[in-house]
Amino acid sequence: MMFGTRASALAGALLLAWSAGAAAQTTYVRGNDGDPETLDQHKTSTVVEARILRDLYEGLVIDDASAKVTPGVAESWTVSDDGTVYTFTLREDAQWSNGEPVTADDFVYSLRRIMTPATGAKYANILYPILNAEAVNTGETAPEELGVKAVDDKTLEITLASPTPYLLELLTHQTALPVYPPAVEEFGADFVSPEHIVTNGPFRLVSFAPNDRLVAEKSETFHDADSVKIDRVVFLPIEDRATCVRRFEAGEVHSCHDLPSEQIASLRERLGDQLHIAPYLGTYYYALNPTRGALGDVNVRQALSMAIDRDFLAEEIFSGTMLPAYALVPPGISNYVEDGPQLPYANTSMLDREDEAIAMMTEAGYGPDNPITLELAYNNSENHRNAATAIADMWAPLGVNVTFNARDLPAHYAMLRDEKNFDVARAGWIGDYSDPQNFLFLNISDNDGFNYGQYDNPEYDALMDEAASEGDLDKRATLLAEAEALFLRDLPQVPLLFYSSTSLVSPKVEGWVDNVRHVHPTRFLSLSE
């Protein structure tokens, strides 16, 4: 693809885009859970980044205010009778922030880029349903063989390897957002910097100062700019939830996306309906590193899990804002069996569980007379710290001594994904779409980016492959349940809690809709006096 004409206009157009924001009036200040590790949508992996990218870009389809799939750049689409070919018609007025039209070729370029091995996309496998995606991503075939094609400037065709009933939900994810090809080609990794970035969403990036703030302003080139009521959005990286609460009560932020659990009762009393608690499609869990001594023994892993009092964590540590989890896939998810598999001791009393866990550790050769030491890593948050401290106490009767390693959010997840230098590590997964595959794919053996427990079970992989090619939703659900049962038997990662979302939302913020995805795009919000 040639980008000469578009690239030559880039610098001047960026200057125009900067000056367009000078008259910004309404400023929405959002407390975010930390700094983004990246603003490259093809290298992203966290909800911290998703909140920002959702404001900067628009995909083929988007989540509306209630997290329902709705048209984005694509104004309509059709699906072939066999469910494998999606044809998207792009809206004529879709533009980049420099005024250039958004084309089908831009999406072809973007989808090829995320699959190209050199990009290093940790989340590429979320789009593996696209024909040849996995082969491209593993370097077995050329990016040109990916099942995406620009029929013309405004028609994009995506061909799947097999029917994928949740494809549209996949395409709402930040990894499916388009990049502006000329900027990537000209600036490489620096295309995300404020002076170079070109976006196609309701907002454009103005500045980003790590550990301080990220600022975006309304994009006047956005096709639906007239409906965007907020002129300026400021994301403040606030990892300490209590700090966000203090700044909220001081009127310095309009919303906080996560709250310290020990303050929930007090917040409910003080702030009333400014406190939002809603069901959330997510699982809080601990990854166990099987390459670290005793953790290679499945009985040790099961004993550690068995000794954890999840009811105590849910009620006392998280103040009733979480639910005990004895499975990886959360309840209420679409396209699954009615009663999914769970750990066999889910309904066993804690006294009996602790006795059995001690016996299992003794049989494995460990106990107070022959203890093991485990480092428990977590990202900075009083909630995570309190949970880790409680679990360390629960493990003490088993002969487990715990040390702690707290890091900031980017460093913690970089360690989980890349270094894998841990014994036990806190992690969480928020559903990108309502389907069990989005949780079970975490443990596929070649999922280096998210298989923190380094699970390697060919039988599990085979079930996941079979489910991926099964068009009958009921049969597919059964296969996925069989895979989850294997996971719970081998327990490379220990599910602890199912999430609820907790937020503080100022009465000045209008249009906030609680939903199971906990997505609240700024474009659907407004501020009142």
Secondary structure as UniProt FT lines:
FT   HELIX           4..8
FT   HELIX           10..20
FT   HELIX           21..23
FT   STRAND          27..32
FT   TURN            41..43
FT   HELIX           47..56
FT   STRAND          61..63
FT   TURN            65..66
FT   STRAND          69..71
FT   STRAND          74..79
FT   TURN            81..82
FT   STRAND          85..90
FT   TURN            92..93
FT   TURN            97..98
FT   HELIX           104..115
FT   HELIX           117..119
FT   TURN            122..123
FT   HELIX           124..127
FT   TURN            128..129
FT   TURN            131..132
FT   HELIX           133..137
FT   TURN            138..139
FT   HELIX           143..145
FT   STRAND          148..152
FT   TURN            153..154
FT   STRAND          155..160
FT   TURN            165..166
FT   HELIX           167..170
FT   TURN            171..172
FT   HELIX           174..176
FT   HELIX           181..187
FT   HELIX           188..192
FT   TURN            194..196
FT   STRAND          203..209
FT   TURN            210..212
FT   STRAND          213..218
FT   TURN            220..221
FT   TURN            223..224
FT   HELIX           225..227
FT   STRAND          232..237
FT   HELIX           241..249
FT   TURN            250..251
FT   STRAND          255..256
FT   HELIX           261..263
FT   HELIX           264..271
FT   HELIX           272..274
FT   STRAND          275..288
FT   TURN            290..291
FT   HELIX           293..296
FT   HELIX           298..306
FT   HELIX           310..312
FT   HELIX           313..317
FT   TURN            319..320
FT   STRAND          323..324
FT   TURN            331..332
FT   TURN            344..347
FT   HELIX           350..363
FT   TURN            364..365
FT   TURN            368..369
FT   STRAND          372..379
FT   HELIX           382..395
FT   HELIX           396..398
FT   STRAND          400..407
FT   HELIX           409..414
FT   HELIX           415..419
FT   STRAND          424..430
FT   HELIX           437..440
FT   HELIX           441..443
FT   TURN            445..446
FT   TURN            448..450
FT   TURN            452..453
FT   HELIX           458..468
FT   HELIX           473..490
FT   STRAND          493..505
FT   TURN            507..508
FT   STRAND          509..510
FT   TURN            516..517
FT   HELIX           522..524
FT   STRAND          526..527
//
